[in-house]
Amino acid sequence: MGSTGSIGLSTLEVVASNPDQCRVEGLFAGSQFETLAQQIRRFRPAIAGLARRESFEPLCAALGVSSSAGSWENTRLVCGDDQINSAIEESSSELVVAAVVGMAGLSGVLAALESGKDVALANKESLVVAGALVVDKARAVGARIIPVDSEHSAIFQVLQGVPVGDRKSVILTASGGPFLNTPIEEFAKISSERALKHPKWTMGAKITIDSATLMNKALEVIEARWLFDLSPDQIEVIVHPQSIIHSMVRLKDETVLAQLSEPDMKGPIAYALTYPHGRLTQVMKPLDFSAIRELTFYPVDHGKFPGIKRSLECLRGSNGAPAVLNAANEVAVAEFLNRAIPFTSIFTIIDSSLEKFGGLRYNSLEELQTLCSSVTEWARQTVRSIRK
């Protein structure tokens, strides 16, 4: 799911390099029909499709078939979330890579788990907005959630063989993004073009802006809580600009275990694809320790980047608070990318949404969806007031 995004493209690179280990059964994307058509021709999956119905006819045209045909050669073509989710549930795949960005990825994650499939999770928002629902579903069917985010993959790898009773806390590392050393007085002038230039990673637009605000780390704090069954007090964040140490685990005797590698998403992707059956070879460049001049660490400047404190507050509050944080951030990032609001207004929108909705709870997926819709509309209204 999300085969045309940055994680999806990297996943298919890993698959193409290891045809004896991995086979693609399904490819699903949002609206990028040209890229999906190329992927279908190359990997020839049993089924493929687009969530956006308006892009389905162009996909079929790119493949040289009629939209009424329903297939290209031996690949069945579908469109819309319902058909995609049904295809996921009916497939014989052992693993579903969930790489759709934002709240939009939740339904596919639940569909995969509903059918008992393991999920390689690159869609952090699923756990941010619906952590209990997702984790409970996985436990009920005996499915595994294997993290793909580099930080959570690092923790997941380090924890293999570590008794639960020996764990004290996890330490998420953050690169600091492009504005680590930018004075806060300059933040109001930051353009979307400037914010999209990440110093270490090549990613999609939304997650790149989240990295610039450190909201990606705020969301990862919430994700870590659910992946590793942690309390807010067991989650630390430290800025590590070199992005060589991807995260660490602090044990009760104050020993710290770390996972190191070149900053390349193909590493955690490859680990998730083959877990627990061993690692693939030649996935990334070897780490050359003689070329590493320094590994530095800094505390988070919460004045410049308040998202991490907000996420910890949300974890200590109602179960709806993380969903409010995420929904407001999605609107704010989209509007910043559309040049509708300044960089500094991203947290204005988040804070106003949390103030109004942060104390609400939900008891079902339907109530959660209603809450997120309400927050989205409120956040958009806040944007309109900022414009005025």
Kinemage of the C-alpha trace (Angstrom):
@kinemage 1
@onewidth
@group {chain A} dominant
@subgroup {mainchain}
@vectorlist {calphas} color= white
{ca met a 1} P 0.000 0.000 0.000
{ca gly a 2} L 1.556 3.276 -1.145
{ca ser a 3} L 3.789 1.692 -3.777
{ca thr a 4} L 4.448 4.980 -5.608
{ca gly a 5} L 5.673 6.927 -2.545
{ca ser a 6} L 9.234 7.087 -1.270
{ca ile a 7} L 8.903 4.019 0.993
{ca gly a 8} L 7.060 2.114 -1.709
{ca leu a 9} L 9.754 2.848 -4.284
{ca ser a 10} L 12.506 1.787 -1.871
{ca thr a 11} L 10.588 -1.383 -1.009
{ca leu a 12} L 10.377 -2.353 -4.661
{ca glu a 13} L 14.111 -1.696 -5.065
{ca val a 14} L 14.770 -4.193 -2.268
{ca val a 15} L 12.356 -6.704 -3.816
{ca ala a 16} L 13.905 -6.338 -7.274
{ca ser a 17} L 17.358 -7.010 -5.804
{ca asn a 18} L 16.149 -10.155 -4.021
{ca pro a 19} L 13.747 -11.982 -6.378
{ca asp a 20} L 14.487 -15.321 -4.731
{ca gln a 21} L 13.324 -13.987 -1.339
{ca cys a 22} L 10.382 -11.716 -2.187
{ca arg a 23} L 7.497 -11.672 -4.633
{ca val a 24} L 4.990 -8.875 -5.182
{ca glu a 25} L 1.367 -9.976 -5.173
{ca gly a 26} L -0.334 -6.582 -5.035
{ca leu a 27} L 0.493 -2.934 -5.702
{ca phe a 28} L -1.779 -0.135 -4.512
{ca ala a 29} L -1.362 3.626 -4.692
{ca gly a 30} L -3.341 6.834 -4.320
{ca ser a 31} L -3.410 8.677 -7.637
{ca gln a 32} L 0.011 8.397 -9.338
{ca phe a 33} L -1.190 6.294 -12.249
{ca glu a 34} L 1.899 6.725 -14.450
{ca thr a 35} L 4.287 5.370 -11.810
{ca leu a 36} L 1.887 2.579 -10.894
{ca ala a 37} L 1.554 1.572 -14.556
{ca gln a 38} L 5.338 1.261 -14.802
{ca gln a 39} L 5.410 -0.840 -11.618
{ca ile a 40} L 2.644 -3.116 -12.904
{ca arg a 41} L 4.552 -3.746 -16.141
{ca arg a 42} L 7.750 -4.501 -14.244
{ca phe a 43} L 6.490 -6.616 -11.330
{ca arg a 44} L 3.339 -8.108 -12.902
{ca pro a 45} L 1.371 -8.454 -9.660
{ca ala a 46} L -1.801 -10.487 -9.396
{ca ile a 47} L -3.738 -7.351 -8.489
{ca ala a 48} L -3.155 -3.601 -8.528
{ca gly a 49} L -5.220 -0.495 -8.032
{ca leu a 50} L -5.684 3.144 -7.151
{ca ala a 51} L -7.608 4.690 -4.268
{ca arg a 52} L -8.596 7.757 -6.328
{ca arg a 53} L -11.322 6.781 -8.773
{ca glu a 54} L -10.619 9.733 -11.061
{ca ser a 55} L -7.143 8.315 -11.734
{ca phe a 56} L -8.334 4.826 -12.662
{ca glu a 57} L -9.194 5.542 -16.289
{ca pro a 58} L -5.811 7.218 -16.916
{ca leu a 59} L -4.134 4.156 -15.354
{ca cys a 60} L -5.957 1.849 -17.720
{ca ala a 61} L -5.061 4.088 -20.665
{ca ala a 62} L -1.404 4.020 -19.624
{ca leu a 63} L -1.593 0.211 -19.671
{ca gly a 64} L -3.378 0.210 -23.015
{ca val a 65} L -6.608 -1.386 -21.777
{ca ser a 66} L -10.195 -0.245 -21.381
{ca ser a 67} L -11.341 0.741 -17.886
{ca ser a 68} L -14.185 -1.753 -18.298
{ca ala a 69} L -11.793 -4.627 -18.983
{ca gly a 70} L -10.869 -4.975 -15.323
{ca ser a 71} L -7.401 -6.347 -16.009
{ca trp a 72} L -4.075 -5.985 -17.791
{ca glu a 73} L -2.685 -9.340 -18.882
{ca asn a 74} L -2.817 -11.375 -15.640
{ca thr a 75} L -3.151 -8.363 -13.313
{ca arg a 76} L -6.631 -7.579 -11.991
{ca leu a 77} L -7.240 -3.839 -11.730
{ca val a 78} L -9.340 -2.280 -8.953
{ca cys a 79} L -10.104 1.208 -7.695
{ca gly a 80} L -11.394 2.747 -4.484
{ca asp a 81} L -10.513 1.990 -0.869
{ca asp a 82} L -13.214 -0.677 -0.510
{ca gln a 83} L -11.945 -2.742 -3.431
{ca ile a 84} L -8.340 -2.324 -2.334
{ca asn a 85} L -9.101 -3.402 1.222
{ca ser a 86} L -11.045 -6.417 -0.048
{ca ala a 87} L -8.101 -7.341 -2.271
{ca ile a 88} L -5.740 -7.125 0.694
{ca glu a 89} L -7.986 -9.338 2.811
{ca glu a 90} L -8.355 -11.924 0.034
{ca ser a 91} L -4.690 -12.060 -0.977
{ca ser a 92} L -2.358 -14.912 -0.064
{ca ser a 93} L 0.495 -12.580 0.908
{ca glu a 94} L 2.178 -13.149 4.255
{ca leu a 95} L 3.066 -9.480 4.668
{ca val a 96} L 1.510 -6.140 3.788
{ca val a 97} L 3.781 -3.087 3.534
{ca ala a 98} L 1.709 -0.146 4.812
{ca ala a 99} L 3.296 2.983 3.331
{ca val a 100} L 0.299 5.246 2.725
{ca val a 101} L 0.877 8.660 4.308
{ca gly a 102} L -1.488 9.999 6.953
{ca met a 103} L -4.834 8.917 8.373
{ca ala a 104} L -5.731 7.596 4.910
{ca gly a 105} L -3.580 4.535 5.596
{ca leu a 106} L -5.531 3.336 8.635
{ca ser a 107} L -8.281 1.389 6.851
{ca gly a 108} L -5.763 -0.647 4.863
{ca val a 109} L -3.762 -1.475 7.996
{ca leu a 110} L -6.917 -2.703 9.721
{ca ala a 111} L -7.912 -4.707 6.626
{ca ala a 112} L -4.521 -6.422 6.573
{ca leu a 113} L -4.671 -7.264 10.273
{ca glu a 114} L -8.306 -8.387 9.992
{ca ser a 115} L -7.157 -11.130 7.629
{ca gly a 116} L -4.306 -12.162 9.920
{ca lys a 117} L -1.464 -10.770 7.820
{ca asp a 118} L 1.684 -9.290 9.308
{ca val a 119} L 2.110 -5.575 8.627
{ca ala a 120} L 5.386 -3.830 7.846
{ca leu a 121} L 4.313 -0.456 9.173
{ca ala a 122} L 5.617 2.744 7.618
{ca asn a 123} L 2.320 4.525 8.261
{ca lys a 124} L 2.970 5.884 11.750
{ca glu a 125} L -0.339 7.749 11.779
{ca ser a 126} L -2.256 4.458 12.131
{ca leu a 127} L -0.779 3.949 15.590
{ca val a 128} L -0.885 7.646 16.443
{ca val a 129} L -4.627 8.001 15.889
{ca ala a 130} L -5.803 4.477 16.696
{ca gly a 131} L -3.046 2.777 18.648
{ca ala a 132} L -5.255 0.705 20.922
{ca leu a 133} L -7.557 -0.374 18.071
{ca val a 134} L -4.638 -1.450 15.870
{ca val a 135} L -2.650 -3.224 18.585
{ca asp a 136} L -5.727 -5.006 19.948
{ca lys a 137} L -6.627 -6.175 16.443
{ca ala a 138} L -3.121 -7.544 15.872
{ca arg a 139} L -3.166 -9.396 19.183
{ca ala a 140} L -6.622 -10.837 18.532
{ca val a 141} L -5.583 -12.423 15.233
{ca gly a 142} L -1.965 -13.213 16.147
{ca ala a 143} L -0.479 -10.869 13.536
{ca arg a 144} L 2.797 -8.997 13.910
{ca ile a 145} L 3.363 -5.269 13.422
{ca ile a 146} L 6.955 -4.803 12.232
{ca pro a 147} L 8.088 -1.164 12.228
{ca val a 148} L 9.663 0.343 9.118
{ca asp a 149} L 10.408 3.827 10.465
{ca ser a 150} L 14.185 3.815 10.889
{ca glu a 151} L 13.995 4.785 14.571
{ca his a 152} L 11.426 2.151 15.526
{ca ser a 153} L 13.102 -0.481 13.385
{ca ala a 154} L 16.310 0.243 15.294
{ca ile a 155} L 14.556 -0.242 18.636
{ca phe a 156} L 12.804 -3.370 17.353
{ca gln a 157} L 16.136 -4.839 16.248
{ca val a 158} L 17.939 -3.930 19.476
{ca leu a 159} L 15.186 -5.453 21.614
{ca gln a 160} L 15.515 -8.899 20.021
{ca gly a 161} L 16.590 -11.124 22.880
{ca val a 162} L 16.360 -8.411 25.570
{ca pro a 163} L 14.041 -9.529 28.407
{ca val a 164} L 11.144 -7.164 29.009
{ca gly a 165} L 12.162 -6.771 32.635
{ca asp a 166} L 15.580 -5.420 31.619
{ca arg a 167} L 14.202 -2.504 29.601
{ca lys a 168} L 14.193 0.939 31.181
{ca ser a 169} L 13.469 3.335 28.283
{ca val a 170} L 13.911 3.896 24.572
{ca ile a 171} L 15.840 6.817 23.086
{ca leu a 172} L 14.553 8.090 19.739
{ca thr a 173} L 17.133 9.999 17.731
{ca ala a 174} L 16.208 12.987 15.563
{ca ser a 175} L 18.369 14.509 12.847
{ca gly a 176} L 17.094 17.946 13.843
{ca gly a 177} L 15.941 18.658 10.303
{ca pro a 178} L 16.999 21.624 8.173
{ca phe a 179} L 16.354 24.226 10.893
{ca leu a 180} L 18.286 22.778 13.805
{ca asn a 181} L 20.584 25.800 13.876
{ca thr a 182} L 18.139 28.382 12.510
{ca pro a 183} L 17.169 31.063 15.068
{ca ile a 184} L 13.500 30.982 16.011
{ca glu a 185} L 13.239 34.636 14.940
{ca glu a 186} L 13.676 33.487 11.323
{ca phe a 187} L 10.969 30.813 11.427
{ca ala a 188} L 8.184 33.111 10.177
{ca lys a 189} L 10.119 33.621 6.924
{ca ile a 190} L 10.688 29.932 6.163
{ca ser a 191} L 9.266 28.972 2.772
{ca ser a 192} L 7.914 25.568 1.808
{ca glu a 193} L 10.734 25.204 -0.748
{ca arg a 194} L 13.320 25.718 1.971
{ca ala a 195} L 11.548 23.384 4.397
{ca leu a 196} L 11.470 20.605 1.796
{ca lys a 197} L 15.282 20.407 1.689
{ca his a 198} L 16.067 17.804 4.337
{ca pro a 199} L 19.806 17.454 5.107
{ca lys a 200} L 19.790 13.637 5.385
{ca trp a 201} L 16.700 11.960 3.935
{ca thr a 202} L 14.807 12.010 0.639
{ca met a 203} L 11.133 11.594 1.509
{ca gly a 204} L 7.644 12.661 0.511
{ca ala a 205} L 6.545 16.259 1.049
{ca lys a 206} L 4.398 15.679 4.139
{ca ile a 207} L 6.965 13.765 6.169
{ca thr a 208} L 9.707 16.176 5.080
{ca ile a 209} L 7.769 19.107 6.540
{ca asp a 210} L 7.125 17.025 9.666
{ca ser a 211} L 10.883 16.571 9.915
{ca ala a 212} L 11.401 20.324 9.604
{ca thr a 213} L 9.036 20.971 12.535
{ca leu a 214} L 10.143 17.816 14.405
{ca met a 215} L 6.501 16.770 14.367
{ca asn a 216} L 7.680 13.506 12.831
{ca lys a 217} L 9.453 12.828 16.130
{ca ala a 218} L 6.343 13.842 18.061
{ca leu a 219} L 4.312 11.298 16.091
{ca glu a 220} L 7.068 8.707 16.561
{ca val a 221} L 6.882 9.190 20.333
{ca ile a 222} L 3.220 8.144 20.210
{ca glu a 223} L 3.995 5.326 17.791
{ca ala a 224} L 6.711 4.014 20.122
{ca arg a 225} L 4.271 3.947 23.019
{ca trp a 226} L 2.095 1.427 21.143
{ca leu a 227} L 4.769 -0.585 19.371
{ca phe a 228} L 6.740 -1.303 22.537
{ca asp a 229} L 4.078 -0.937 25.276
{ca leu a 230} L 5.772 2.037 26.948
{ca ser a 231} L 4.676 4.753 29.326
{ca pro a 232} L 5.411 8.403 28.378
{ca asp a 233} L 8.183 8.424 31.002
{ca gln a 234} L 9.958 5.602 29.151
{ca ile a 235} L 10.403 7.577 25.919
{ca glu a 236} L 13.368 9.915 25.432
{ca val a 237} L 14.276 12.027 22.388
{ca ile a 238} L 17.746 13.300 21.514
{ca val a 239} L 18.984 15.232 18.484
{ca his a 240} L 21.716 13.389 16.558
{ca pro a 241} L 22.464 15.274 13.314
{ca gln a 242} L 24.620 12.577 11.683
{ca ser a 243} L 21.738 10.056 11.649
{ca ile a 244} L 24.138 7.148 12.107
{ca ile a 245} L 22.684 5.928 15.413
{ca his a 246} L 19.057 5.346 14.505
{ca ser a 247} L 17.819 4.842 18.058
{ca met a 248} L 18.821 3.276 21.357
{ca val a 249} L 17.477 1.287 24.277
{ca arg a 250} L 18.430 2.092 27.863
{ca leu a 251} L 18.480 -0.956 30.146
{ca lys a 252} L 17.805 -0.963 33.873
{ca asp a 253} L 21.527 -1.222 34.685
{ca glu a 254} L 22.052 1.968 32.559
{ca thr a 255} L 23.669 0.049 29.723
{ca val a 256} L 22.624 1.572 26.376
{ca leu a 257} L 22.288 -0.552 23.248
{ca ala a 258} L 22.250 1.179 19.860
{ca gln a 259} L 21.661 0.279 16.210
{ca leu a 260} L 23.955 1.962 13.668
{ca ser a 261} L 23.957 2.060 9.878
{ca glu a 262} L 24.152 4.406 6.934
{ca pro a 263} L 21.015 6.592 6.706
{ca asp a 264} L 19.166 4.529 4.084
{ca met a 265} L 15.541 3.422 4.406
{ca lys a 266} L 16.233 0.239 2.473
{ca gly a 267} L 17.820 -1.197 5.636
{ca pro a 268} L 14.727 -1.171 7.862
{ca ile a 269} L 12.535 -2.087 4.878
{ca ala a 270} L 14.624 -5.166 4.107
{ca tyr a 271} L 14.618 -6.205 7.763
{ca ala a 272} L 10.814 -5.960 7.894
{ca leu a 273} L 10.335 -7.899 4.651
{ca thr a 274} L 12.205 -10.968 5.842
{ca tyr a 275} L 11.714 -10.904 9.634
{ca pro a 276} L 12.094 -13.316 11.424
{ca his a 277} L 13.801 -15.419 8.729
{ca gly a 278} L 17.168 -13.675 8.590
{ca arg a 279} L 18.633 -10.642 6.850
{ca leu a 280} L 19.226 -9.865 3.199
{ca thr a 281} L 22.697 -9.085 1.859
{ca gln a 282} L 23.947 -6.043 -0.037
{ca val a 283} L 21.056 -3.846 1.042
{ca met a 284} L 23.051 -0.742 2.003
{ca lys a 285} L 26.594 0.593 1.859
{ca pro a 286} L 28.808 -0.722 4.671
{ca leu a 287} L 29.267 1.691 7.551
{ca asp a 288} L 32.815 3.075 7.277
{ca phe a 289} L 33.834 3.968 10.821
{ca ser a 290} L 37.114 5.498 9.654
{ca ala a 291} L 35.128 8.095 7.690
{ca ile a 292} L 32.963 9.103 10.648
{ca arg a 293} L 34.586 12.157 12.179
{ca glu a 294} L 32.102 12.693 15.000
{ca leu a 295} L 28.814 11.577 16.500
{ca thr a 296} L 27.135 14.479 18.292
{ca phe a 297} L 24.031 14.754 20.451
{ca tyr a 298} L 21.929 17.723 21.566
{ca pro a 299} L 18.808 18.172 23.673
{ca val a 300} L 15.635 19.113 21.820
{ca asp a 301} L 14.910 22.864 21.797
{ca his a 302} L 11.264 22.695 22.848
{ca gly a 303} L 10.826 26.418 22.279
{ca lys a 304} L 11.558 26.006 18.578
{ca phe a 305} L 10.062 22.537 18.259
{ca pro a 306} L 7.171 22.129 20.755
{ca gly a 307} L 5.647 19.059 19.112
{ca ile a 308} L 7.435 16.475 21.253
{ca lys a 309} L 6.129 17.968 24.474
{ca arg a 310} L 2.660 18.089 22.921
{ca ser a 311} L 2.825 14.397 22.063
{ca leu a 312} L 3.816 13.418 25.604
{ca glu a 313} L 0.977 15.560 26.970
{ca cys a 314} L -1.408 13.793 24.595
{ca leu a 315} L -0.260 10.372 25.809
{ca arg a 316} L -0.995 11.424 29.366
{ca gly a 317} L -4.453 12.730 28.419
{ca ser a 318} L -7.530 11.310 26.704
{ca asn a 319} L -7.282 8.588 24.077
{ca gly a 320} L -8.569 11.075 21.494
{ca ala a 321} L -5.793 13.618 22.030
{ca pro a 322} L -3.186 11.957 19.756
{ca ala a 323} L -5.767 11.755 16.965
{ca val a 324} L -6.477 15.476 17.384
{ca leu a 325} L -2.749 16.228 17.219
{ca asn a 326} L -2.374 14.219 14.026
{ca ala a 327} L -5.468 15.552 12.254
{ca ala a 328} L -4.567 19.165 12.996
{ca asn a 329} L -0.992 18.610 11.835
{ca glu a 330} L -2.154 17.052 8.550
{ca val a 331} L -4.251 20.123 7.772
{ca ala a 332} L -1.520 22.538 8.849
{ca val a 333} L 1.177 20.865 6.754
{ca ala a 334} L -1.061 20.752 3.669
{ca glu a 335} L -1.912 24.441 4.034
{ca phe a 336} L 1.740 25.381 4.561
{ca leu a 337} L 2.688 23.488 1.407
{ca asn a 338} L -0.104 25.378 -0.386
{ca arg a 339} L 1.467 28.643 0.866
{ca ala a 340} L -1.747 29.480 2.736
{ca ile a 341} L -0.081 29.890 6.145
{ca pro a 342} L 3.411 30.695 7.423
{ca phe a 343} L 5.660 28.027 8.945
{ca thr a 344} L 5.030 29.342 12.467
{ca ser a 345} L 1.262 28.847 12.125
{ca ile a 346} L 1.591 25.069 11.961
{ca phe a 347} L 1.733 24.897 15.753
{ca thr a 348} L -0.899 27.618 16.125
{ca ile a 349} L -3.334 25.318 14.330
{ca ile a 350} L -2.255 22.282 16.344
{ca asp a 351} L -2.549 24.081 19.674
{ca ser a 352} L -5.959 25.597 18.933
{ca ser a 353} L -7.262 22.181 17.877
{ca leu a 354} L -5.909 20.508 21.002
{ca glu a 355} L -7.436 23.216 23.169
{ca lys a 356} L -10.882 22.604 21.687
{ca phe a 357} L -10.864 18.829 21.109
{ca gly a 358} L -7.935 17.418 23.096
{ca gly a 359} L -10.040 16.231 26.026
{ca leu a 360} L -12.438 14.116 23.936
{ca arg a 361} L -12.455 10.322 23.915
{ca tyr a 362} L -13.607 7.708 21.431
{ca asn a 363} L -14.857 4.164 21.958
{ca ser a 364} L -15.029 2.885 18.382
{ca leu a 365} L -13.560 3.400 14.925
{ca glu a 366} L -16.680 5.310 13.909
{ca glu a 367} L -16.337 7.734 16.832
{ca leu a 368} L -12.648 8.163 15.995
{ca gln a 369} L -13.452 9.009 12.376
{ca thr a 370} L -16.062 11.533 13.501
{ca leu a 371} L -13.565 13.159 15.860
{ca cys a 372} L -10.913 13.420 13.137
{ca ser a 373} L -13.434 14.927 10.710
{ca ser a 374} L -14.434 17.539 13.285
{ca val a 375} L -10.809 18.445 13.967
{ca thr a 376} L -10.050 18.676 10.253
{ca glu a 377} L -12.902 21.114 9.675
{ca trp a 378} L -11.973 23.172 12.732
{ca ala a 379} L -8.356 23.340 11.620
{ca arg a 380} L -9.405 24.510 8.172
{ca gln a 381} L -11.516 27.229 9.747
{ca thr a 382} L -8.476 28.284 11.769
{ca val a 383} L -6.498 28.513 8.534
{ca arg a 384} L -9.155 30.762 7.047
{ca ser a 385} L -8.932 33.064 10.080
{ca ile a 386} L -5.142 33.189 9.731
{ca arg a 387} L -5.527 34.156 6.063
{ca lys a 388} L -7.743 37.093 7.079
